[in-house]
Amino acid sequence: MNPSISKKKRIISLDIIRGIALLGILLINVAAYKIIIEGQPLPDYSGVNGVIHQLIAIIVEKKFFSIFSFLFGAGLFIFASRAEKRGDKPRLRMVRRLLTLLLLGIIHSIIFWGTILHVYSIVGLFLIPFYRARVSTIKKWLVGMTTIHLVSLVLMIFLPTKLLLPILEFFSNDLILIFIMFLAGFLTAKAGWLVQIQSLSKQIRWMQAGTFLLFIPFSLSIWNAFQSGDKNVDLLIAFGTIPTTLFYLSTLFLLLEKKHVLKFLKPISFVGQMAFTNYIAQSIIGTIIISLIGLDVVSPKDIVYIAILIYAIQIVFSIVWFKFFSMGPLEKMWRYMTYGKKYAKR
């Protein structure tokens, strides 16, 4: 296979996965674009709304921002390694990039209280020591942190005593999950696996099969927890997140090796290519749509309609944008703030 074609294909694949992740994140965030004030009606979770709510919780919640986190970790390593090839200091450049993201995240929080950008910037700083680490060392950290996270979730569900509750809550929270997925993406990029999907297809298929066998019982247990009113439903969702995310990622990587699938999903790659711009734009467009419609409360059915509308707008806008420009507007600003004028046009 021609290496240059393979590299180009890989970039498109990552952009498509990033674009898909943005749709999943949108399905979670839409409800948060409308702040519920005391005295206002609450969302209706009966009938179809209840089914949609539960399906989003099972299929989408935590999984797609985990995919996005994986890609962020991979992207951060690729960014640093390219900086080093130019003779730059990669770790210092990583610090500047992440601190710039922190500033932009704080600004975005004025528009959308639920933004994840400032969290990504702070957690991302913990990846810097791993830039010079061996692949084997990163693997050990990844296995260790994943084990601690999952064991903490199990103990949160079954441990009768609250003696260790503060420790368990820390290791089972979303910050640890984000770091785990950051580290997984960072490792994948550092080990060069992103450009070896075809040669690693057998191992990826085994991962797909194994995680699918976990995805089914996890999904059924979450569904049953909703039906029975189990107070541990959120912990069950969290516990099933990592294997479900791995199932999604392995499936997507394998599917995108097929040329017809890659071609069919190519429009989504433009959304992923300017993910930073589109993530922030989602909160602005969503808030405007909810205001124009005059919704007092956003039901699960509304979430689906609004998310599809926003995403369709972003696909069209992204395709048109890249006919005239090579980089998204906020990506361009982030790059300028990271590098300064010297590399702003590269």
C-alpha positions as a Markdown table, in Angstrom:
| # | Residue | x | y | z |
|---|---|---|---|---|
| 1 | Met | 0.0 | 0.0 | 0.0 |
| 2 | Asn | 1.2 | 3.5 | -0.8 |
| 3 | Pro | 2.3 | 5.0 | 2.6 |
| 4 | Ser | 1.1 | 8.5 | 1.6 |
| 5 | Ile | -2.3 | 7.2 | 0.8 |
| 6 | Ser | -2.5 | 5.3 | 4.0 |
| 7 | Lys | -1.5 | 8.4 | 6.0 |
| 8 | Lys | -4.2 | 10.5 | 4.3 |
| 9 | Lys | -6.8 | 7.8 | 4.8 |
| 10 | Arg | -5.9 | 7.6 | 8.5 |
| 11 | Ile | -6.4 | 11.3 | 9.0 |
| 12 | Ile | -9.8 | 11.1 | 7.4 |
| 13 | Ser | -10.8 | 8.2 | 9.5 |
| 14 | Leu | -9.9 | 10.0 | 12.7 |
| 15 | Asp | -11.8 | 13.1 | 11.6 |
| 16 | Ile | -14.9 | 10.9 | 10.9 |
| 17 | Ile | -14.7 | 9.3 | 14.3 |
| 18 | Arg | -14.3 | 12.7 | 15.9 |
| 19 | Gly | -17.3 | 14.0 | 13.9 |
| 20 | Ile | -19.4 | 11.1 | 15.1 |
| 21 | Ala | -18.3 | 11.7 | 18.7 |
| 22 | Leu | -19.5 | 15.3 | 18.4 |
| 23 | Leu | -23.0 | 14.1 | 17.5 |
| 24 | Gly | -23.0 | 11.9 | 20.6 |
| 25 | Ile | -21.8 | 14.8 | 22.8 |
| 26 | Leu | -24.5 | 17.0 | 21.2 |
| 27 | Leu | -27.2 | 14.5 | 22.3 |
| 28 | Ile | -26.1 | 14.8 | 25.9 |
| 29 | Asn | -25.5 | 18.6 | 25.9 |
| 30 | Val | -28.7 | 19.8 | 24.2 |
| 31 | Ala | -30.8 | 19.5 | 27.4 |
| 32 | Ala | -28.2 | 21.6 | 29.2 |
| 33 | Tyr | -28.6 | 24.5 | 26.8 |
| 34 | Lys | -31.8 | 25.3 | 28.6 |
| 35 | Ile | -31.2 | 26.0 | 32.3 |
| 36 | Ile | -34.1 | 24.8 | 34.5 |
| 37 | Ile | -35.1 | 27.5 | 36.9 |
| 38 | Glu | -37.0 | 26.6 | 40.1 |
| 39 | Gly | -40.7 | 26.6 | 39.5 |
| 40 | Gln | -40.4 | 25.7 | 35.8 |
| 41 | Pro | -41.8 | 22.3 | 34.6 |
| 42 | Leu | -39.4 | 19.4 | 34.5 |
| 43 | Pro | -38.7 | 17.2 | 31.4 |
| 44 | Asp | -41.3 | 14.5 | 30.7 |
| 45 | Tyr | -39.8 | 11.0 | 30.9 |
| 46 | Ser | -43.0 | 9.0 | 30.3 |
| 47 | Gly | -43.8 | 7.0 | 27.2 |
| 48 | Val | -41.7 | 7.6 | 24.2 |
| 49 | Asn | -39.7 | 10.3 | 26.0 |
| 50 | Gly | -38.7 | 7.7 | 28.7 |
| 51 | Val | -37.6 | 5.2 | 26.1 |
| 52 | Ile | -35.5 | 7.8 | 24.3 |
| 53 | His | -34.0 | 8.9 | 27.6 |
| 54 | Gln | -33.0 | 5.4 | 28.5 |
| 55 | Leu | -31.6 | 4.6 | 25.1 |
| 56 | Ile | -29.5 | 7.7 | 25.2 |
| 57 | Ala | -28.2 | 6.7 | 28.6 |
| 58 | Ile | -27.3 | 3.2 | 27.5 |
| 59 | Ile | -25.9 | 4.0 | 24.0 |
| 60 | Val | -24.5 | 7.5 | 24.3 |
| 61 | Glu | -24.0 | 8.8 | 27.8 |
| 62 | Lys | -20.2 | 9.0 | 28.7 |
| 63 | Lys | -19.3 | 6.8 | 25.7 |
| 64 | Phe | -19.0 | 9.6 | 23.1 |
| 65 | Phe | -17.1 | 12.0 | 25.2 |
| 66 | Ser | -14.8 | 9.1 | 26.0 |
| 67 | Ile | -14.2 | 8.6 | 22.3 |
| 68 | Phe | -13.6 | 12.3 | 22.0 |
| 69 | Ser | -11.2 | 12.1 | 24.9 |
| 70 | Phe | -9.3 | 9.2 | 23.3 |
| 71 | Leu | -8.9 | 11.2 | 20.1 |
| 72 | Phe | -7.8 | 14.3 | 22.1 |
| 73 | Gly | -5.0 | 12.2 | 23.8 |
| 74 | Ala | -3.9 | 10.8 | 20.4 |
| 75 | Gly | -4.0 | 14.3 | 18.9 |
| 76 | Leu | -1.9 | 15.8 | 21.7 |
| 77 | Phe | 0.9 | 13.3 | 21.1 |
| 78 | Ile | 0.7 | 13.9 | 17.3 |
| 79 | Phe | 0.9 | 17.6 | 17.9 |
| 80 | Ala | 3.9 | 17.3 | 20.3 |
| 81 | Ser | 5.8 | 14.9 | 18.0 |
| 82 | Arg | 5.3 | 17.2 | 15.0 |
| 83 | Ala | 6.5 | 20.1 | 17.1 |
| 84 | Glu | 9.7 | 18.2 | 18.0 |
| 85 | Lys | 10.4 | 17.3 | 14.4 |
| 86 | Arg | 10.4 | 21.0 | 13.7 |
| 87 | Gly | 13.1 | 21.5 | 16.3 |
| 88 | Asp | 10.6 | 22.8 | 18.9 |
| 89 | Lys | 10.4 | 21.8 | 22.6 |
| 90 | Pro | 7.4 | 19.5 | 22.6 |
| 91 | Arg | 6.5 | 19.5 | 26.3 |
| 92 | Leu | 6.7 | 23.2 | 26.6 |
| 93 | Arg | 4.6 | 23.5 | 23.5 |
| 94 | Met | 2.1 | 21.1 | 25.0 |
| 95 | Val | 1.8 | 23.3 | 28.1 |
| 96 | Arg | 1.2 | 26.4 | 26.0 |
| 97 | Arg | -1.5 | 24.6 | 23.9 |
| 98 | Leu | -3.3 | 23.3 | 27.0 |
| 99 | Leu | -3.1 | 26.6 | 28.9 |
| 100 | Thr | -4.5 | 28.3 | 25.8 |
| 101 | Leu | -7.3 | 25.8 | 25.8 |
| 102 | Leu | -7.9 | 26.6 | 29.5 |
| 103 | Leu | -8.4 | 30.3 | 28.6 |
| 104 | Leu | -10.7 | 29.5 | 25.7 |
| 105 | Gly | -12.6 | 27.0 | 27.9 |
| 106 | Ile | -13.2 | 29.7 | 30.6 |
| 107 | Ile | -14.5 | 32.1 | 28.0 |
| 108 | His | -16.8 | 29.3 | 26.6 |
| 109 | Ser | -18.2 | 28.7 | 30.1 |
| 110 | Ile | -19.8 | 32.1 | 29.9 |
| 111 | Ile | -21.8 | 30.9 | 27.0 |
| 112 | Phe | -22.3 | 27.3 | 28.1 |
| 113 | Trp | -21.9 | 26.3 | 31.8 |
| 114 | Gly | -21.4 | 22.6 | 30.9 |
| 115 | Thr | -18.3 | 23.1 | 28.7 |
| 116 | Ile | -15.6 | 20.4 | 29.0 |
| 117 | Leu | -12.8 | 22.4 | 27.5 |
| 118 | His | -11.3 | 23.8 | 30.8 |
| 119 | Val | -11.4 | 20.2 | 32.2 |
| 120 | Tyr | -9.6 | 18.8 | 29.2 |
| 121 | Ser | -6.9 | 21.4 | 29.5 |
| 122 | Ile | -6.2 | 20.7 | 33.2 |
| 123 | Val | -6.4 | 16.9 | 32.8 |
| 124 | Gly | -4.3 | 17.1 | 29.7 |
| 125 | Leu | -1.4 | 18.6 | 31.6 |
| 126 | Phe | -1.0 | 15.2 | 33.4 |
| 127 | Leu | -0.1 | 13.7 | 30.0 |
| 128 | Ile | 3.1 | 15.8 | 29.6 |
| 129 | Pro | 5.3 | 13.5 | 31.7 |
| 130 | Phe | 4.3 | 10.6 | 29.5 |
| 131 | Tyr | 5.7 | 12.1 | 26.3 |
| 132 | Arg | 9.2 | 10.7 | 27.0 |
| 133 | Ala | 7.9 | 7.5 | 28.7 |
| 134 | Arg | 8.3 | 4.1 | 27.2 |
| 135 | Val | 5.3 | 2.5 | 25.6 |
| 136 | Ser | 5.5 | -0.3 | 28.2 |
| 137 | Thr | 5.4 | 2.2 | 31.0 |
| 138 | Ile | 2.3 | 3.9 | 29.6 |
| 139 | Lys | 0.7 | 0.5 | 29.2 |
| 140 | Lys | 1.3 | -0.2 | 32.9 |
| 141 | Trp | -0.2 | 3.1 | 33.9 |
| 142 | Leu | -3.2 | 2.6 | 31.7 |
| 143 | Val | -3.9 | -0.9 | 33.0 |
| 144 | Gly | -3.4 | 0.3 | 36.6 |
| 145 | Met | -5.6 | 3.4 | 36.3 |
| 146 | Thr | -8.3 | 1.4 | 34.5 |
| 147 | Thr | -8.3 | -1.3 | 37.1 |
| 148 | Ile | -8.5 | 1.2 | 40.0 |
| 149 | His | -11.4 | 3.1 | 38.2 |
| 150 | Leu | -13.4 | -0.1 | 37.6 |
| 151 | Val | -12.8 | -1.6 | 41.0 |
| 152 | Ser | -13.8 | 1.7 | 42.6 |
| 153 | Leu | -17.1 | 1.6 | 40.7 |
| 154 | Val | -17.8 | -2.0 | 41.7 |
| 155 | Leu | -17.1 | -1.2 | 45.4 |
| 156 | Met | -19.4 | 1.9 | 45.1 |
| 157 | Ile | -22.2 | -0.4 | 44.0 |
| 158 | Phe | -21.7 | -3.3 | 46.4 |
| 159 | Leu | -19.7 | -2.0 | 49.4 |
| 160 | Pro | -22.1 | -1.6 | 52.3 |
| 161 | Thr | -19.9 | 0.7 | 54.4 |
| 162 | Lys | -19.3 | 4.4 | 53.5 |
| 163 | Leu | -15.8 | 4.4 | 55.2 |
| 164 | Leu | -14.0 | 4.5 | 51.9 |
| 165 | Leu | -16.6 | 6.6 | 50.0 |
| 166 | Pro | -14.5 | 9.8 | 49.4 |
| 167 | Ile | -11.6 | 7.7 | 48.0 |
| 168 | Leu | -13.9 | 5.6 | 45.8 |
| 169 | Glu | -15.8 | 8.7 | 44.6 |
| 170 | Phe | -12.5 | 10.2 | 43.5 |
| 171 | Phe | -11.2 | 7.2 | 41.5 |
| 172 | Ser | -14.7 | 6.5 | 40.0 |
| 173 | Asn | -15.4 | 10.0 | 38.8 |
| 174 | Asp | -15.4 | 11.3 | 35.2 |
| 175 | Leu | -12.0 | 13.1 | 35.7 |
| 176 | Ile | -10.3 | 9.7 | 36.1 |
| 177 | Leu | -12.3 | 8.4 | 33.1 |
| 178 | Ile | -11.1 | 11.3 | 30.9 |
| 179 | Phe | -7.5 | 10.7 | 32.0 |
| 180 | Ile | -7.8 | 7.0 | 31.2 |
| 181 | Met | -9.1 | 7.8 | 27.7 |
| 182 | Phe | -6.5 | 10.5 | 27.2 |
| 183 | Leu | -3.8 | 8.1 | 28.1 |
| 184 | Ala | -5.2 | 5.3 | 25.8 |
| 185 | Gly | -5.2 | 7.7 | 22.9 |
| 186 | Phe | -1.8 | 9.0 | 23.7 |
| 187 | Leu | -0.4 | 5.4 | 23.9 |
| 188 | Thr | -2.1 | 4.5 | 20.6 |
| 189 | Ala | -0.5 | 7.4 | 18.8 |
| 190 | Lys | 2.9 | 6.9 | 20.5 |
| 191 | Ala | 3.0 | 3.2 | 19.7 |
| 192 | Gly | 2.1 | 4.0 | 16.0 |
| 193 | Trp | -1.0 | 1.8 | 16.1 |
| 194 | Leu | -3.1 | 4.4 | 14.4 |
| 195 | Val | -1.2 | 3.8 | 11.1 |
| 196 | Gln | -1.3 | 0.0 | 11.5 |
| 197 | Ile | -5.0 | -0.6 | 11.6 |
| 198 | Gln | -4.9 | -3.0 | 8.7 |
| 199 | Ser | -2.0 | -5.0 | 10.1 |
| 200 | Leu | -3.6 | -5.1 | 13.5 |
| 201 | Ser | -7.1 | -6.0 | 12.2 |
| 202 | Lys | -7.0 | -9.5 | 13.8 |
| 203 | Gln | -6.3 | -8.1 | 17.3 |
| 204 | Ile | -8.9 | -5.3 | 16.8 |
| 205 | Arg | -11.5 | -7.9 | 15.8 |
| 206 | Trp | -10.8 | -9.8 | 19.0 |
| 207 | Met | -11.3 | -6.6 | 21.0 |
| 208 | Gln | -14.5 | -5.9 | 19.1 |
| 209 | Ala | -15.9 | -9.4 | 19.8 |
| 210 | Gly | -14.8 | -9.3 | 23.5 |
| 211 | Thr | -16.2 | -5.9 | 24.2 |
| 212 | Phe | -19.4 | -6.6 | 22.3 |
| 213 | Leu | -20.0 | -9.6 | 24.7 |
| 214 | Leu | -19.7 | -7.1 | 27.5 |
| 215 | Phe | -21.7 | -4.4 | 25.9 |
| 216 | Ile | -24.9 | -6.6 | 25.7 |
| 217 | Pro | -25.1 | -7.5 | 29.4 |
| 218 | Phe | -24.2 | -4.0 | 30.5 |
| 219 | Ser | -26.9 | -2.5 | 28.3 |
| 220 | Leu | -29.5 | -5.0 | 29.6 |
| 221 | Ser | -28.5 | -4.4 | 33.2 |
| 222 | Ile | -28.8 | -0.6 | 32.7 |
| 223 | Trp | -32.2 | -1.0 | 31.0 |
| 224 | Asn | -33.4 | -3.2 | 33.9 |
| 225 | Ala | -32.1 | -0.7 | 36.4 |
| 226 | Phe | -34.2 | 2.0 | 34.8 |
| 227 | Gln | -37.3 | -0.2 | 34.9 |
| 228 | Ser | -36.8 | -1.1 | 38.5 |
| 229 | Gly | -35.8 | 2.4 | 39.7 |
| 230 | Asp | -32.4 | 1.1 | 40.9 |
| 231 | Lys | -30.4 | 3.9 | 42.6 |
| 232 | Asn | -27.2 | 2.5 | 41.1 |
| 233 | Val | -28.1 | 3.2 | 37.5 |
| 234 | Asp | -25.6 | 6.0 | 37.1 |
| 235 | Leu | -22.8 | 3.7 | 38.5 |
| 236 | Leu | -23.8 | 1.0 | 36.1 |
| 237 | Ile | -23.6 | 3.4 | 33.2 |
| 238 | Ala | -20.2 | 4.5 | 34.3 |
| 239 | Phe | -19.0 | 0.9 | 34.8 |
| 240 | Gly | -20.0 | -0.1 | 31.2 |
| 241 | Thr | -18.5 | 3.0 | 29.6 |
| 242 | Ile | -14.9 | 1.8 | 29.0 |
| 243 | Pro | -15.8 | -1.6 | 27.3 |
| 244 | Thr | -18.6 | 0.1 | 25.3 |
| 245 | Thr | -16.2 | 2.8 | 24.2 |
| 246 | Leu | -13.7 | 0.2 | 23.1 |
| 247 | Phe | -16.4 | -1.7 | 21.2 |
| 248 | Tyr | -17.4 | 1.5 | 19.4 |
| 249 | Leu | -13.8 | 2.5 | 18.6 |
| 250 | Ser | -12.8 | -1.0 | 17.3 |
| 251 | Thr | -15.9 | -1.2 | 15.2 |
| 252 | Leu | -15.4 | 2.2 | 13.7 |
| 253 | Phe | -11.7 | 1.6 | 13.0 |
| 254 | Leu | -12.6 | -1.6 | 11.2 |
| 255 | Leu | -15.5 | -0.2 | 9.2 |
| 256 | Leu | -13.4 | 2.8 | 8.1 |
| 257 | Glu | -10.9 | 0.4 | 6.5 |
| 258 | Lys | -13.6 | -0.2 | 3.9 |
| 259 | Lys | -13.4 | 2.3 | 1.1 |
| 260 | His | -17.1 | 2.5 | 0.5 |
| 261 | Val | -17.8 | 3.2 | 4.2 |
| 262 | Leu | -15.0 | 5.9 | 4.2 |
| 263 | Lys | -16.5 | 7.5 | 1.1 |
| 264 | Phe | -20.1 | 7.4 | 2.5 |
| 265 | Leu | -19.0 | 9.0 | 5.8 |
| 266 | Lys | -16.6 | 11.5 | 4.2 |
| 267 | Pro | -19.0 | 14.5 | 4.8 |
| 268 | Ile | -18.8 | 13.9 | 8.6 |
| 269 | Ser | -15.0 | 14.2 | 8.4 |
| 270 | Phe | -15.4 | 17.9 | 7.7 |
| 271 | Val | -17.3 | 18.3 | 11.0 |
| 272 | Gly | -14.5 | 16.4 | 12.8 |
| 273 | Gln | -11.8 | 18.4 | 11.1 |
| 274 | Met | -13.0 | 21.5 | 12.8 |
| 275 | Ala | -14.2 | 19.9 | 16.0 |
| 276 | Phe | -13.2 | 22.7 | 18.3 |
| 277 | Thr | -15.2 | 25.3 | 16.3 |
| 278 | Asn | -18.2 | 22.9 | 16.0 |
| 279 | Tyr | -18.2 | 22.0 | 19.7 |
| 280 | Ile | -18.5 | 25.7 | 20.7 |
| 281 | Ala | -20.9 | 26.5 | 17.9 |
| 282 | Gln | -23.2 | 23.7 | 19.0 |
| 283 | Ser | -23.9 | 25.5 | 22.3 |
| 284 | Ile | -24.6 | 28.8 | 20.5 |
| 285 | Ile | -26.8 | 27.3 | 17.8 |
| 286 | Gly | -28.6 | 25.1 | 20.3 |
| 287 | Thr | -29.4 | 28.0 | 22.7 |
| 288 | Ile | -30.7 | 30.1 | 19.8 |
| 289 | Ile | -32.9 | 27.3 | 18.5 |
| 290 | Ile | -34.4 | 26.6 | 21.9 |
| 291 | Ser | -35.0 | 30.3 | 22.4 |
| 292 | Leu | -36.6 | 30.7 | 19.0 |
| 293 | Ile | -38.9 | 27.7 | 19.5 |
| 294 | Gly | -39.8 | 29.0 | 23.0 |
| 295 | Leu | -39.3 | 25.7 | 24.8 |
| 296 | Asp | -39.8 | 26.0 | 28.6 |
| 297 | Val | -38.3 | 22.5 | 29.0 |
| 298 | Val | -36.4 | 20.2 | 26.7 |
| 299 | Ser | -37.8 | 16.7 | 26.5 |
| 300 | Pro | -35.9 | 13.7 | 25.2 |
| 301 | Lys | -37.8 | 14.0 | 21.9 |
| 302 | Asp | -36.8 | 17.6 | 21.6 |
| 303 | Ile | -33.2 | 16.6 | 22.2 |
| 304 | Val | -33.2 | 14.3 | 19.2 |
| 305 | Tyr | -34.9 | 16.8 | 16.9 |
| 306 | Ile | -32.7 | 19.7 | 17.9 |
| 307 | Ala | -29.5 | 17.6 | 17.8 |
| 308 | Ile | -30.2 | 16.4 | 14.3 |
| 309 | Leu | -31.0 | 19.9 | 13.1 |
| 310 | Ile | -27.8 | 21.3 | 14.6 |
| 311 | Tyr | -25.7 | 18.5 | 13.2 |
| 312 | Ala | -27.2 | 18.9 | 9.7 |
| 313 | Ile | -26.4 | 22.6 | 9.8 |
| 314 | Gln | -22.8 | 21.8 | 10.9 |
| 315 | Ile | -22.2 | 19.3 | 8.2 |
| 316 | Val | -23.3 | 21.7 | 5.5 |
| 317 | Phe | -21.4 | 24.6 | 7.1 |
| 318 | Ser | -18.2 | 22.5 | 7.5 |
| 319 | Ile | -18.3 | 21.3 | 3.9 |
| 320 | Val | -18.7 | 24.8 | 2.6 |
| 321 | Trp | -16.1 | 26.2 | 4.9 |
| 322 | Phe | -13.4 | 23.8 | 3.7 |
| 323 | Lys | -14.0 | 24.8 | 0.1 |
| 324 | Phe | -12.5 | 28.1 | 0.9 |
| 325 | Phe | -10.3 | 27.5 | 4.0 |
| 326 | Ser | -7.9 | 24.9 | 5.2 |
| 327 | Met | -8.6 | 25.2 | 8.9 |
| 328 | Gly | -11.6 | 26.0 | 11.1 |
| 329 | Pro | -11.8 | 29.5 | 12.5 |
| 330 | Leu | -11.3 | 28.6 | 16.2 |
| 331 | Glu | -8.7 | 26.0 | 15.2 |
| 332 | Lys | -6.8 | 28.8 | 13.5 |
| 333 | Met | -7.0 | 31.0 | 16.5 |
| 334 | Trp | -6.0 | 28.2 | 18.9 |
| 335 | Arg | -3.0 | 27.5 | 16.6 |
| 336 | Tyr | -2.0 | 31.2 | 16.6 |
| 337 | Met | -2.3 | 31.4 | 20.4 |
| 338 | Thr | -0.2 | 28.2 | 20.7 |
| 339 | Tyr | 2.6 | 29.0 | 18.3 |
| 340 | Gly | 2.4 | 32.7 | 17.7 |
| 341 | Lys | 2.8 | 34.4 | 14.3 |
| 342 | Lys | 5.8 | 32.2 | 13.3 |
| 343 | Tyr | 3.7 | 29.0 | 12.7 |
| 344 | Ala | 0.2 | 30.5 | 12.4 |
| 345 | Lys | 0.0 | 29.9 | 8.6 |
| 346 | Arg | 1.4 | 26.4 | 8.6 |
